[in-house]
Amino acid sequence: MPTYRAPVKDTLFVLEAVAGLYNQSHVPGFEAVSPDLVEAVLNEGGKFCGEVLAPLNLPGDRQGCTRHADGSVTAPDGFAQAYKQFCDGGWGGLIADERHGGQGLPYTIGAVMQEFIAASNMAFGMYPGLSEGAQAAIEVVGSPEQKAKWLPNMVQGRWTGTMNLTEPQCGTDLGLIRTRAEPNADGSWSITGTKIFISAGEHDLSDNIIHLVLAKTPGAPDSVKGISLF
């Protein structure tokens, strides 16, 4: 059985000697970052990845997800329990804004944890990784109401997120998407189209999944600049 041991010592050296992490106290979000704090976070994160995630990597690949007749999907054995440990440990909120229940640490620390997770179990890492991407989009362009409704639940891991990009006729060339969004009189939108291969599009790890859908509105440019997010 393959094993994984996070390179915590090497990473700490790079953060301090190469990246100069502890010389950034004047940068917002870095004020409370100390060597002791970073070492504690990375040691615990590495331990979680090595002891919980890595042992699920090979059997998870062999088993895969299970799609049931009703359209629901079950993740490989052990993933749900590992995800609960992930949430209970606060790993999903490591770099999230404290206003939404996160810990507010710099993205640099989050990037290290993402690397540990990807190296130990990439399949598992897709779930919180996609959710973090959805959170980032909502944080940047969401309305105050959307942020208040969605982000606290997503940061805590009770809800996860996705990004609905791919369609049958286009994958990487998103300028070719055909999904359309038509405005309704009440301020809502009616969306029609077909999306496929949506990573983490259905699973049993969280209570709810927030799907961010790429679509084009009437009169939008026929290119990637014409894409809106719903």
C-alpha positions, 0 to 999 in steps of 0.5 A: 500500500502506498504511503504519504508523508507531507514534507513539512520540514522542507515546506517550512524552510521554503516559506521562511528562507525563500518566500520570506513569509515572516517578513510580511507582517505589514500585509493585511492578513499576515499580522498574526502569522508566526513560525509557531502557528504555521508549524502547528498548522502544517504538522496537523495538516500533514498528519491528516493527509498522511493518516486519513486521506492517503489510505483512501487514495488507492481503494477510492480509485479502485471503487470509484463513485456509485451512481444510483437509479434515482440519480444520487451519487455515493462517494467511495467508502471512507470519503464521507467520514474523511470529509467530516473529519476535514470539516471538524478540523476546520480545514475548509475554512483555513483561508476563508474570511473570518466574517463567514466563519473562516480562520482568515489565514493567508492564501500562502498557507492554504496553497500548502495545504492544498498541495498536501491534499492533492499529493495524498488524495487528489480525488478527495481534494476535488471536493473541497477544492471546487468548493473553495473556488465557488466560495472565491467567486461568490466572495468577489462578485456575490451580493451581500445577500448571497454571501450571507446565505451561502458562504457561512455554510460553505466555509463550514463544509455543510454545503459544497460548491461546483463550477458548471463549465463543460458542455457536449460541444466544448470543454476548454473553449468556453467561448462555444458554450450554448447555455442561455439565460433569459431574464424574467419579469420578477428578476429571476433568470430561466436557464436552458442548456446542457452541462456534462462532466461536472466534477463533484456535481453530485455526491453524499458528502454535504447537505447541499451543493451550490452550482455556479452555472456559466451561461450567456445572456441575450445580446452578449458577445459571442466569446468568453467575454460574453459569459455570465455566472449564475 
